[in-house]
């Protein structure tokens, strides 16, 4: 065994029961509270983690936590600019603290699947069911995958699109970059 293999490592908590939330309250202040890392790339090099679940008195939400505190990106208690959180698929964070998330706010009692980008304290819609895809067809029919975000803030995802009659028309892989959406690969 080499010295490098014997070196100790340190595990420190990112957030524990009773740690403060920026909007008030504390994390895990209920016995049924349960949080998990929100995506495959839920931890960045800065030690920030994007988590989802039941944090306490607000029900479900997506939070960025670091250094024993955290703040909500979106939760079930507060409406986002796009509606109140009703569905959550996944989120990932890059090394600039930008978070790409797939969520579905309730709009007129209908859940609309969409991608949002959280950057510099703001949420911005990338794409939603019913928006036109780069193929000319409308996104919809089977939803979106989990989003992946790189250091440039580009978001990659897969999605299905529908024909004029609302039926399945194909699927593909797409990238959102600087407000532009482009197709990478499409199958019909």
N, C-alpha and C positions, 0 to 999 in steps of 0.2 A: 504494500500500500504506500503510495507516495504521499508527501506532505500536503500536496494540493488536494488530494482526496480526503485528508483528515481535517482540513480546515473547517471550522465551525461556521455556521450561518445563523442569522438572526431572523426570527419571525416577529413582526410587530403587527398589532391589529390596525386595520384601516378605520373601522368603526365598530363600536360595541354598544350594548344596551346602555342607554342613558346619555350617550353622546348627543350634543345639541344639533338641531337642524336649523339652518339659517332663517327659515320663515317662522320659527318658533317650535316649541315642543322638542322632544328627544326621539332618537331612534329606538326602535324595539320597545316602546313603552306599553306593550300589551303582550299577553302570554301567547297569542296566536300569531304574532308578528313573524314574518319570514321573508328574507331577502336573498337574492342570488345574483351572481354576476350576469349581466344582461346579454352578453354575446361572447363569441369566440375571441374577440379582441377587446375585452372589457377592461383591460389594464394597460395603461400607457407607461412610458419610461419615466414620467414624473411622479409615479406612484398614485395617480388618480384612477379610480375604479368607477365604472358606470354599473349601477345595480338597479334591480327592479323587484318589487314585491310590496308587502304590507309593512310600512315603516312605523305605523302608529295610528293616531286618531284620524288620519286623512284617508285611510284605505290604501289602495295601490298607487304606486308612483314610480317614476324613473328619477334616480338621483346620481349625482357625481359626488363621491366621497374621497376624502384624503385628509390625513393628519387629524383623525378623530372628529371630524365634522363634515357636513355635506350640505348640498343645496338641491332643490328639486329642479328638474328640467320640465317635467309635466307630471301632474298627479290628478287623482279623481276628484279632489275638492275644489280645484281652481280651474276654470276654463282656460284653455290655450286660445290663441287667436283663431284657431281652427275648430274649436269645440272641446268638450269635456272628454277626457280619456275614457274609452270604453273597451278598447282592444289593444293588446301589446304583443308584438311578435319578436322583437329583438332590437338591440342597440350595440354600437361599437364606438370606441373613442380613439382619437389619434393623439400624437405627442404635442399637439397645440391645444388640447382640451376641447376640440370640436367633437360633437357627438352626432352620429347618423342614427336615426331611429325609425323603425317601422311601427306605426301605431294607427289606431282607428278611433278618431273622435266620433261621438254621436252627433250627427247633424240632422235635425228634424226627425229624431228617433230612428235614424238609419246610420249604421256604422260604415264609415267611409275609410277604406284602407289607404294609407298614404305614407310617404317618406318625408321626414322633416330633418333639417340640419340645425343643430344648436351650435351657435358660434358667437362669441363676444356678448353673451347674455341675451341673445335673440334667437327665436325660432323662425325658420324660414321653410316654406313648403317647397319640396323638390318636385314631387309628382304624386298624383292621386288617381284612384279609380275614376274613370270617366274622362281623364285627360288624354289628349292625342299623343300617341307614341311616335317615334321617328319612322315607323313603318307606314304611317298614315292611318292605322287602325287605332281604336280607343283602348287604353289600358282597362283591364277589368276581366271578369269571368272567374279567375282563380287566385287573385291576389298577388302579392309581392313576396320575394324572399327576405331574409335578413339582409340588412345593408352592410357593406364593408366600406371603410373610409381610409384613405391614405394620408400621408403627411401634407399633401397639397389641398386637402379638403375635397378631393374627388370621391364620389360615391358610386360604387358598383353594385348592381343588383340584377336579379332575374325577375321576369314578370310574364304574364300571359296577356294577350289582347283579344278583343272580340270583334266580330263582324257587325255590319249594320243591323242585323237581326238579333244581336245580343248573344250569339253563339260563339264557341271557341274558334279563333282564327289563327292561332299560333302562339309561340312563346319565344323569348329571347333573353339575351344578356345586354344590359344597357349601362352607360356611365353618365353621370351628371358631373359637369366640370364648368365652373365659373358661370353658372346659370344656363348652360347649354346641355341638352340631352342628346346623346348619340347612341346608335346601336353598335354592338360589337359582333354579335352573332344572332341569327334569327332562324327559327325552324317553323315550317308551316305544316 
